[in-house]
Amino acid sequence: MPVDKRAIVPEPSKDDAWTLLALGTVAFILADVTHEGLGHGLATLAVGGTPVMLTTCYFSSSGSLSRWIPAAGGIANGIVGLLSLAALHLLSKAGLRLRYFLTLSIAFNLFFAAAYPVYSGIALFGDWAAVISGLNPAWFWRVLLVAFSVVSYYLCLRLLGREMRPWCPDADSTGLARLQRITLTPYLAALAVAALGGVLNPAGWTVIFTAAIPGAAAAFGITQMDHFVPFNAHEPSAAAGPITRSLGWILAAALILALFVAVLGPGIKFSPAL
């Protein structure tokens, strides 16, 4: 009797959803703290300003009107995103979970840096609106922000597409389904974490919709990788195995999320506003 080989071929292992949520949670929080704390915070100290409050959604300061303070958030995200890219290539033999965490760090940081200018250019709100405040003609600077944002976001999509190729080397239905699963799950985690982080914000719950969720939504491009992974690239790419469950990553993400919501949510106050 002929043997049906399909009956004895095991199904490929599935990526663990809880671990993907954990990786997305930690990667997003890293990008958020990079923007608010490392970017705005260190810039405030560098120009002689006084830090007032650090929250999940904004950093406030007094004593300096330097344009470097609002600009530094996106700059910091860009730097950390590129450092994550360098680390991903240096640690090419590292475990799959660490490598995918670095890939998500690239995505959240670079997309945040690239998307924010278009938000400020159109809505005239946020960091880059503060950077161009008072510059004339105003319409020119707003158009410049939008143009820079569109071009840089597209370049980030192309860059991330290349880094995602090991996770989906073939454009078959199985590969594309996996790509959708491993990108959408961390993205949804980021949206949920951003919303939770804004619940206790001293500025009120509306900040969830004006700052928190828009920040996480900037990484929407990660869900569009099926259009940007170079499936027909000439250089071979070994397929990455499944992202299996890691209790360590899950517990670490739970702890970091608790601190993010309970400590940074209501804000860390450094000094009274002047």
MARFI-176391 format. One record per residue (C-alpha): residue in three letters; x, y, z. Coordinates in steps of 0.2 Angstrom, whole numbers, plus 5000, padded with zeros to 4 digits. Layout:
alaXYZ;...
***
This chain:
met500050005000;pro500750174995;val501150285010;asp500450465010;lys502050565015;arg500950715020;ala500250605034;ile501950575042;val502650755040;pro502450845057;glu501651015056;pro502951155059;ser503051225077;lys501951385080;asp502651545087;asp502151565105;ala500851715106;trp501251755124;thr503151765121;leu502751875105;leu501651985117;ala503051995129;leu504352045116;gly503252175109;thr502852245126;val504752265131;ala505252335114;phe503852465114;ile504252515132;leu506052535127;ala505652645113;asp504452755124;val505752775138;thr507052815125;his506052955117;glu505453035133;gly506852995146;leu508452975135;gly507953095122;his506953245130;gly507753215147;leu509553215143;ala509353355130;thr508553465144;leu510053435155;ala511253465141;val510553635137;gly510353685155;gly508553665158;thr507653595173;pro506753425172;val504953445179;met504053275175;leu504353115166;thr502753015161;thr502352875148;cys501653005136;tyr502753165138;phe504253245147;ser504053425154;ser505453545158;ser505753725162;gly507053855161;ser507553825142;leu506653855126;ser507953765116;arg507253675100;trp508453535104;ile507353475119;pro505853435108;ala506953375094;ala507953255104;gly506553125107;gly506453075089;ile508353085087;ala508552965102;asn507352845094;gly508352855078;ile509952825087;val509352675097;gly508452605082;leu510152605072;leu511052535087;ser509752395088;leu510152355069;ala511952355073;ala511752235088;leu510552125077;his511952095065;leu513352075078;leu512251945087;ser511751855072;lys512151685081;ala511051735096;gly509451655101;leu507951685091;arg506951775104;leu508351905107;arg508551925088;tyr506751955086;phe506652075101;leu508052175092;thr507052175076;leu505552245085;ser506652375094;ile507252425076;ala505452445071;phe504652535086;asn506152655087;leu506352695069;phe504552705064;phe504252815079;ala505652935074;ala505052935056;ala503152955059;tyr503153095072;pro503653235060;val502153205048;tyr500953205064;ser501653375069;gly501653445051;ile499853405048;ala499153435066;leu500353565071;phe500453475088;gly501853385097;asp503753385097;trp504153435079;ala502753575080;ala503753645094;val505353635084;ile504753735070;ser503753855080;gly504154035075;leu505053985059;asn504454065043;pro503654035032;ala502653915042;trp501953825028;phe503653785021;trp504253705037;arg502653605039;val502753535021;leu504653495025;leu504153395040;val502853295030;ala504053265016;phe505453215027;ser504253095037;val503553015021;val505252975013;ser506052915030;tyr504652805034;tyr504752725017;leu506552695019;cys506252615036;leu504952505028;arg506252445016;leu507552425029;leu506452325041;gly505852215026;arg507652155023;glu507852115042;met506252025042;arg506651905028;pro507351765039;trp505651755047;cys504751735031;pro506051685017;asp504651615005;ala503051704999;asp501951555001;ser500351555011;thr501151475027;gly502651595027;leu501451745024;ala500251685038;arg501751675050;leu502351845045;gln500651925049;arg500551835066;ile502351885072;thr502152065067;leu500252095071;thr500452015089;pro501852135095;tyr500952285087;leu499352255096;ala500352235112;ala501152405109;leu499452485107;ala498752405123;val500352455133;ala500252635127;ala498452645132;leu498752565149;gly500252685151;gly499052835149;val497652785160;leu498452865176;asn499253015167;pro499053175177;ala498553265161;gly496953165160;trp496253015150;thr496253115134;val498153095133;ile497852915128;phe497152975112;thr498153125108;ala499853055113;ala499952875119;ile499052775106;pro499652885091;gly501452855097;ala501152665097;ala500152675080;ala501752745072;ala502352565071;phe500952515059;gly502252485046;ile502752325054;thr501052245050;gln501452285031;met503052185030;asp502252065017;his502452205004;phe504252245009;val505152085012;pro506252054997;phe505651874993;asn506551874976;ala508251934983;his509751844975;glu510651814992;pro510051665001;ser509151685018;ala509051535031;ala507351525038;ala507251565057;gly506451435068;pro504851465079;ile504851585093;thr504551465107;arg503851505124;ser504951595136;leu504451605154;gly505851725157;trp505351845144;ile503551835149;leu503951875168;ala505152015163;ala503852095152;ala502452085166;leu503652165178;ile504252305166;leu502352335161;ala501852355180;leu503252475183;phe502852575167;val501052585171;ala501152615190;val502752725191;leu502852815174;gly500952815171;pro500652945185;gly502353025182;ile503953045191;lys504053225197;phe505853305198;ser505453485202;pro503953605202;ala503553695186;leu504253875185;
***
